[in-house]
Amino acid sequence: MTTRAREQNVPSPKPIRRIVTGHDDSGKAIVEIDGIATKTRVRPDSGIASTLLWVTDETPARMDLRQDRAERDIGVPPPANGSILRVVDFPPVTEEMMKNLDQAAILAQMGAGHNARGGANASNPFMHRTKSVDYAIVLEGEIDMLLDDSEVHMQAGDIMVQQATNHAWVNRSDKVCRIAFVLIDGVDPLEQQR
């Protein structure tokens, strides 16, 4: 856990058991991986913890590689023509804490700086976007998802489909919010308009 996360009293993320199936040489279905996912990183400025579970680099996805496709370093956006599965733990954050956050540093930590809109004029330091369709499934807790000029409150069991929109996730509650995300590379609708 980072110093800032410790200062904010953010608990370490709960471990995630990851099970990956595949086939043996005879074509029989088998479990290839069964254990705690180890690709967790905590963003130093915000205490947000992200656990990478799987990445594909192509569509259609290859399922014959017999390798752990999460054993890599990658930012928030999915690879071109690929996808990402990750679980993110968002600690509670106050307006006062957000005043001290640097959006450029946050975007750099996310690997999303080149896809962000708003820059210094962004309404929130967590504001970003990716050229992907994102499936966000709230597993625990509650959170607010901010758009350019509106917001949506979500709680455990809610599911959002996000289509390359500028957004920010802000946990205004007093408990960690856990969200499972699947991001699939797409065609940027704003680029198509130009």
Order of alpha helices (4+ residues) and beta strands (2+ residues): alpha-beta-beta-beta-beta-beta-alpha-alpha-beta-beta-beta-beta-beta-beta-alpha
